């Protein structure tokens, strides 16, 4: 372990203590409760463990095909059970509204009609969709407020039987939002795209918002699957924010609504690399970097896919995955917590509603570990990410190396971190380092304040490929000290 490196000057003093979801007032932390319209995992074995994570939100798919199996007869009991069980644990459900319905659509690929759009099956089907959506909203009024319309509208698997079309998606949002708001006037409506797809780069989002659809939306959700959560992402988010703002959407919140990293890969997978070695460790550090990046960039929600592994055959819009990647924070065989489950507990304690992004100076220095008088590549310096937050008036400085999690970076030390001593914030007097992977808390023994009282210098630190946090001991909540 890098923490045992001879140049690391830390003393272990405590541990983050998990909080229940009920005990946390609010946060941007969400978990994926998707695919239950297809019964892809056992939800009953998930509610109690979820309530112990501190997670505050859960994304649920509504499944038209499962709700209406006879024309005009709605069966919401299965979805009631999910919604009420989540609420009982202190977790707020938010809905992804979709997919098609085989009793109105002929020749769909799967029983759940995944990705098949009601716009293209005649007036009876479109009216049936409207009736269903209105009934759904009426039924869950007072329990669910956020409704995301359709899933990954910009890729072929989820926009059947035609090619993805931003103008058609805008029309579909308007039709669906009208029905939801007829039952819940103050409902929050969202759109959704996959950022893994080249359709985004070809202008899908540009064309979508140029239709004027922003006036119908309260939030816009992106799905940020990737190998390195930081790679090209800040510029993408900034450009997306600009596009939405320029087209009447300054009120629209940005969410990261679905992204994950498996602890096990099938032989063919978009996140699979030739040198891949899958592990719970890789999944957990990817999760940490996803949340730290999303929240630092101002995402109002960030949701990890997903609660439990899918172990069954997974049918999509036009393809079948016989052995899906295992994205869950619970093992799909025995429903035991993975390392990512424990990591989620650490994130929930850290990112409650009192932790906010803050514009503070923060910089890392590896000159002692990699002396400049020796021949070392300096690319590692550029690859260090820093994140800054504020909680209850205290500054938080976080940093990590944005290496591919599958590379197996073993760490390096010592690192010096400089952080702004902002007079508007409370001073750091007893600095600690929090290992967000293990939850362990360490006293920073070697530190000082710069001569002009503008910077903190924290010395003898390790560098890892997941976020480590420096803050004052008093700034932490829910800890146990030795």
HELIX and SHEET records of a PDB file:
HELIX    1   1 UNK A    2  UNK A    4  5                                   3    
HELIX    2   2 UNK A   36  UNK A   38  5                                   3    
HELIX    3   3 UNK A   43  UNK A   45  5                                   3    
HELIX    4   4 UNK A   47  UNK A   51  1                                   5    
HELIX    5   5 UNK A   64  UNK A   67  1                                   4    
HELIX    6   6 UNK A   77  UNK A   88  1                                  12    
HELIX    7   7 UNK A  118  UNK A  120  5                                   3    
HELIX    8   8 UNK A  122  UNK A  140  1                                  19    
HELIX    9   9 UNK A  156  UNK A  158  5                                   3    
HELIX   10  10 UNK A  166  UNK A  183  1                                  18    
HELIX   11  11 UNK A  198  UNK A  201  1                                   4    
HELIX   12  12 UNK A  204  UNK A  209  1                                   6    
HELIX   13  13 UNK A  213  UNK A  216  5                                   4    
HELIX   14  14 UNK A  233  UNK A  246  1                                  14    
HELIX   15  15 UNK A  280  UNK A  296  1                                  17    
HELIX   16  16 UNK A  339  UNK A  350  1                                  12    
HELIX   17  17 UNK A  379  UNK A  382  1                                   4    
HELIX   18  18 UNK A  405  UNK A  407  5                                   3    
HELIX   19  19 UNK A  473  UNK A  475  5                                   3    
SHEET    1   A 8 UNK A 355  UNK A 357  0                                        
SHEET    2   A 8 UNK A 384  UNK A 391 -1                                        
SHEET    3   A 8 UNK A 394  UNK A 401 -1                                        
SHEET    4   A 8 UNK A 468  UNK A 472 -1                                        
SHEET    5   A 8 UNK A 431  UNK A 435 -1                                        
SHEET    6   A 8 UNK A 440  UNK A 444 -1                                        
SHEET    7   A 8 UNK A  10  UNK A  16 -1                                        
SHEET    8   A 8 UNK A 479  UNK A 481 -1                                        
SHEET    1   B 9 UNK A  29  UNK A  33  0                                        
SHEET    2   B 9 UNK A  57  UNK A  61  1                                        
SHEET    3   B 9 UNK A  92  UNK A  97  1                                        
SHEET    4   B 9 UNK A 146  UNK A 149  1                                        
SHEET    5   B 9 UNK A 188  UNK A 194  1                                        
SHEET    6   B 9 UNK A 219  UNK A 223  1                                        
SHEET    7   B 9 UNK A 253  UNK A 259  1                                        
SHEET    8   B 9 UNK A 301  UNK A 304  1                                        
SHEET    9   B 9 UNK A  29  UNK A  33  1                                        
SHEET    1   C 2 UNK A 314  UNK A 315  0                                        
SHEET    2   C 2 UNK A 320  UNK A 321 -1                                        
SHEET    1   D 4 UNK A 362  UNK A 365  0                                        
SHEET    2   D 4 UNK A 412  UNK A 420 -1                                        
SHEET    3   D 4 UNK A 455  UNK A 463 -1                                        
SHEET    4   D 4 UNK A 447  UNK A 449 -1                                        
END                                                                             
